[in-house]
């Protein structure tokens, strides 16, 4: 293209887009005011029944301190009312039309808005058909319903409040790059703080009520997660600065229900750090995305949220774990978690990343045998080498050297050697197919023979990860041999001083 003509054309396109945006906003505002007035007039008619939002969640608190959720139902007169539903019914009624005697009034401003979006470039992401204005009608309806629930039925439309609701919807329908926050509720774990900063872009925070209720509406079907476990979270890990590229609006919720590898890695980094420091059983059951400065829908006054349900928590949680006392993380522990998390996030070692994934799997897999193998594979990633000869012996020596380097009284070198040996004896029994005699008892108790080895595997792997993140120069196992085992550099200054004073 000729540069002399390209610049004027760009300016013309930019002006046309600004003009269309201004017109979109004005038409949306007119349609909002029109529907708001029609809803108020309908609701105030004598004898007019306003049905409930039967699926509006109700939150209560369990004795364990975790929330529990259920729906309002059809017969709860104190539940949130469906005001816009008196004009535009939901579900099948909304598609087929209103009930006889309750015909919706003519809403020409809404028709004009849909016609504009159908025929102008700025509305292309809505992908409107020629026969239905329903997607546009739902945008306006959601905005009006939210306004009424936030400010009351009798509150007149105020321009500032109205525009604050419709601008996110406009942004969500015109931009193909959308900013997001990743929010991961931390299952069955208490925290002593309401908010704790980890890095410039991540933090732990108490979940506000409107977000709790918003996430309670997400389905658990097909996830394998128990609904009571999904709900049992008071705090969440939050990561900011994410974005989504989507060509059409329909692509947005579909894309945000996926759990891509980079997202899981980001989550694993946090939970790995939490487990390395505290050793607690924890996990997550939801992966949530919160829109930043945009929306595609509203539900009453709740926080808009997208995402999916996953089963990434210990299996014993399913057995009424939400009713029991759970671990609590202190502020002091969070300070240490922050330090480890930063080291994890900054670390470029693939072995470290994979070992953290194995640590998380070690504590969340349903099969105890798989958990033990996770732990040993993680240790081999960190302490093994290409020569698998005498692997168990080399791992014992290297783990002991790291224990001496760390100088942690909870992990004395001799005890670490014994633990690694015991873990590899359990691994050997597993991989060589040794098992207890089969039984046909219908009520035989659950096999817990390897439960201690699962905890041993996670404990050792967490310890080794912590040492190597603190001393990254030894993330190459051969460096442990050269720098600690052969030259004795693993004797820390404090130990040398004690020896001299002896």
Secondary structure, 3 states (H helix, E strand, C coil): CCHHHHHHHHHHHHHHHHHHHHHHHHHHHHHHHHHHHHHHHHHCCCCCCCCECCCCEEEEECCCCCEEEEECCCCCCCCCECCHHHCCCCHHHHHHCCCCCCCCCCCHHHHHHHHHHHHCHHHHHHCCCCCCCHHHHHHHHHHHHHHHHHHCCCCCCCHHHHHHHHHHHHHHHHCCEEEEEEEEECCCCEECCCEEECCCCEEEEECCHHHHHHHHCCCCCCCCCCHHHHHCCCEEEEEEEEEEECCCHHHHHHHHCCCCHHHHHHHHHHHHHHHHHHCCCCCEEEEEEEECCCCCCCCCCCCCCEEEEEEECCHHHHCCHHHCCCCEECHHHHHHHHHHHHHHHHCCCHHHHHHHHHHHHHHHCCCHHHHHHHHHHHHHHHHCCCCCCCHHHHHHHHHHHHHHHHCCHHHCHHHHHHHHHHHHHHHHHHHCCCCCCCCCCCCCCCCCCCHHHHHHHHHHHHHHHHHHHHCHHHCCHHHHHHHHHCCCCCCCHHHHHHHHHC
